Amino acid sequence: MRIVPTCFPFVIVVLLASVSGDAQIFTSIATVPAFSAANSGPPVRDTLGNLYSASGYGGLQSCMQGEGCGFILKVDPTGKPTVLYQFQGQPDGATPLPGLVLDNAGNIYGTTESGGTFNFGTVFKIDVSGNETVLHSFAGPPNDGEQPFSGLIRDSFGNLYGTTSEGGLGDCFGSGCGTVYRITPAGKETVLYRFTGGTDGATPWATPLLGGGALYGTTVDGGDLNCQPPGNSAVGCGTVFKLDKTGETVLYSFMNGTDGGFPVAGVVRDAAGNLYGTTENGGDLACGSGFGCGVAYKLDPSGQETVFHAFTGQQDGELLHATLVFDQGDLYGTTLIGGGIFQIDASGNFMVLYPLNSNGTGPSTMIRDSEGNLYGTYSDEFFRFTP
């Protein structure tokens, strides 16, 4: 399921309001009617407490038939928003994605879903003066990716890593089955892996996780080729994979049964090497017209899956696109529809902490500060949540 953001007039409203219940505090930091997150990627926070994210639409009204090609937004700790850059389409980027990263100098790095030289998307840098540089324009199959839905991660050497949902090898959607790539600070791209659409997976949407010298991630499709629910346009129900110097290893292939299916979100990893994630479908097959409403799962280093919670589409919500976040042994996440912010404690117990009853614009992946506060975006709102 792809949620298409809605455009709003380019007006900025500052709002600081708190709602508290059972010791949990939800604070609306700022509401920006022009802001429309293009996916469930998280904001990023600097050492001064400023939040940064990308709006997939809005900005220059001369771009994309008046809808705007998107912009990069900064929200300071008082709730004051500042537009740092407005995208212009080709050969610049268009439709920037949340999941930005910062370097120590304050430069911002991110991806756009389209735009660039070939209109297949870009990786960009915005310096502290607001100047943009396109580090890479994706060229499409067979040698390069196209249409990145993921944000970026950055290693200690300044290299950037991400995925593209299409491009590369295979015949998924007529445009290739997706890639994993690395880009140096100078803008040199290396395609680390091209998915084939077979048992290795297809269509990665999530930002990969870097840990222990390897990349970990998910693919929405591919994997077990016997899994082909009606209406799905690619074979397989998704995978969790590991990519290192030896190549790609599929750690788990979903069957869209009680185990879950179609993992849009990425994974997080604990010190013991266990991976935790969510799926869009599967689980309780009485929910979602037989497709299931998603699960939260754990995958141990041997590839054994444990389902913590199968969503029912009732008070717990349904459909999960946001990646989980760790906080002192507990996991926190959000649902795309209904539900809200939930917790899975260290014993595996599930609880909805703050209901939001969203209708397809559920909260983003959240980030955590050193005091345990969680930050995210919800529709056109930036929030802080204290569990």
Secondary structure as GFF3:
##gff-version 3
##sequence-region A 1 387
A	DSSP	beta_strand	17	21	.	.	.	ID=ss1
A	DSSP	beta_strand	24	31	.	.	.	ID=ss2
A	DSSP	beta_strand	44	45	.	.	.	ID=ss3
A	DSSP	beta_strand	51	55	.	.	.	ID=ss4
A	DSSP	beta_strand	71	75	.	.	.	ID=ss5
A	DSSP	beta_strand	81	86	.	.	.	ID=ss6
A	DSSP	beta_strand	93	96	.	.	.	ID=ss7
A	DSSP	beta_strand	101	102	.	.	.	ID=ss8
A	DSSP	beta_strand	108	115	.	.	.	ID=ss9
A	DSSP	beta_strand	122	126	.	.	.	ID=ss10
A	DSSP	beta_strand	132	137	.	.	.	ID=ss11
A	DSSP	beta_strand	145	146	.	.	.	ID=ss12
A	DSSP	beta_strand	153	154	.	.	.	ID=ss13
A	DSSP	beta_strand	160	164	.	.	.	ID=ss14
A	DSSP	beta_strand	166	167	.	.	.	ID=ss15
A	DSSP	three_ten_helix	172	174	.	.	.	ID=ss16
A	DSSP	beta_strand	179	183	.	.	.	ID=ss17
A	DSSP	beta_strand	189	194	.	.	.	ID=ss18
A	DSSP	beta_strand	209	211	.	.	.	ID=ss19
A	DSSP	beta_strand	214	219	.	.	.	ID=ss20
A	DSSP	beta_strand	239	244	.	.	.	ID=ss21
A	DSSP	beta_strand	247	253	.	.	.	ID=ss22
A	DSSP	beta_strand	268	269	.	.	.	ID=ss23
A	DSSP	beta_strand	275	278	.	.	.	ID=ss24
A	DSSP	beta_strand	295	299	.	.	.	ID=ss25
A	DSSP	beta_strand	305	310	.	.	.	ID=ss26
A	DSSP	beta_strand	325	327	.	.	.	ID=ss27
A	DSSP	beta_strand	330	334	.	.	.	ID=ss28
A	DSSP	beta_strand	337	344	.	.	.	ID=ss29
A	DSSP	beta_strand	350	359	.	.	.	ID=ss30
A	DSSP	beta_strand	367	368	.	.	.	ID=ss31
A	DSSP	beta_strand	374	378	.	.	.	ID=ss32
A	DSSP	beta_strand	381	386	.	.	.	ID=ss33
###
